[in-house]
């Protein structure tokens, strides 16, 4: 018996499906994806929208209003430009959708890695 009379292996483990449902519910309440187009611009969101609109397909250089900008990663505006070209969404909404999707994907990867590490030690 462990300290306090509690058996050490009495932890209740939920299935990964319930974990994913809980993650999706918490994510929906925190980020409100149905209101993405109604929110105000954040700090550099307009600048990234300009990057996405002016990005060249073959040479991903961040330019805003014709001037090349140093120190900005080109992958995020490039994904926004691809999503805008494929779906016809507004550029700012597409950039927000990319960031929300990547945040959700990170949460799913963390859930999967925690689930696998738990099964590894059983």
C-alpha positions in Angstrom: 0.0 0.0 0.0 1.2 3.5 -0.8 1.0 6.5 1.5 -2.5 7.4 2.6 -4.0 4.0 1.7 -4.4 4.8 -2.0 -3.2 2.2 -4.5 -0.6 3.7 -6.8 -2.2 2.3 -10.0 -5.7 3.6 -9.5 -5.4 6.5 -12.0 -8.3 6.6 -14.4 -7.2 6.7 -18.0 -9.5 8.1 -20.7 -9.5 6.9 -24.3 -7.8 9.0 -26.9 -11.1 9.7 -28.6 -12.5 11.4 -25.5 -9.2 13.3 -25.2 -9.6 14.5 -28.7 -13.2 15.5 -28.1 -12.2 17.4 -24.9 -9.4 19.1 -26.8 -11.7 20.1 -29.6 -14.3 21.5 -27.2 -11.7 23.5 -25.2 -10.1 24.7 -28.4 -13.5 25.9 -29.8 -14.3 27.8 -26.7 -10.9 29.5 -26.5 -10.4 30.4 -30.2 -14.0 30.8 -31.4 -13.3 29.8 -35.0 -16.8 30.9 -36.1 -15.9 34.5 -35.2 -12.5 34.7 -37.0 -13.6 37.1 -39.6 -15.2 39.5 -37.1 -12.2 40.2 -34.8 -10.0 43.3 -35.0 -6.5 43.1 -36.5 -3.7 42.1 -34.1 -0.2 43.6 -34.0 1.4 42.7 -37.3 -1.6 41.0 -39.0 -1.9 43.7 -41.6 1.8 43.4 -42.4 1.5 39.6 -42.9 -1.5 40.1 -45.1 0.5 42.4 -47.3 3.3 39.8 -47.4 0.8 37.1 -48.4 -0.7 39.3 -51.2 2.6 40.3 -52.7 4.4 37.0 -52.3 5.9 35.6 -55.5 5.1 31.9 -56.1 8.6 30.8 -57.0 10.7 33.1 -54.8 9.2 33.4 -51.3 10.6 36.8 -50.3 8.5 38.9 -47.9 7.7 42.2 -49.5 5.3 44.8 -48.2 4.2 47.6 -50.6 7.1 46.8 -52.9 9.9 46.8 -50.3 11.6 43.6 -49.3 11.4 43.1 -45.5 14.2 41.3 -43.6 13.7 39.3 -40.5 10.3 37.8 -41.3 9.7 34.1 -42.0 8.2 33.5 -45.4 6.4 30.2 -44.6 3.4 31.6 -42.8 2.4 34.2 -45.4 3.1 31.6 -48.1 0.6 29.2 -46.5 -1.9 32.1 -46.3 -1.4 32.8 -50.0 -1.9 29.1 -50.9 -5.1 28.9 -48.9 -6.3 32.2 -50.4 -5.6 30.9 -53.9 -7.2 27.5 -53.3 -10.4 28.7 -51.5 -10.8 32.3 -52.5 -11.0 33.5 -48.8 -10.0 36.9 -47.7 -6.2 37.1 -47.0 -6.5 38.1 -43.3 -9.1 35.4 -42.7 -6.9 32.8 -44.5 -3.9 33.8 -42.3 -6.0 33.5 -39.2 -7.3 30.1 -40.3 -3.8 28.9 -40.9 -2.7 29.9 -37.4 -5.7 28.4 -35.7 -5.3 25.1 -37.6 -1.6 25.0 -36.8 -2.4 25.6 -33.1 -4.9 22.8 -33.1 -2.5 20.5 -35.0 0.1 21.2 -32.3 -2.4 20.2 -29.6 -3.2 17.0 -31.4 0.5 16.1 -31.8 1.0 16.7 -28.0 -2.1 14.5 -27.3 -0.7 11.7 -29.5 2.8 11.9 -28.0 1.5 11.8 -24.4 -0.8 8.9 -25.3 2.1 7.0 -26.8 4.5 7.7 -24.0 1.9 6.5 -21.5 1.6 3.2 -23.4 5.4 2.9 -23.6 5.8 2.6 -19.9 2.9 0.1 -19.3 
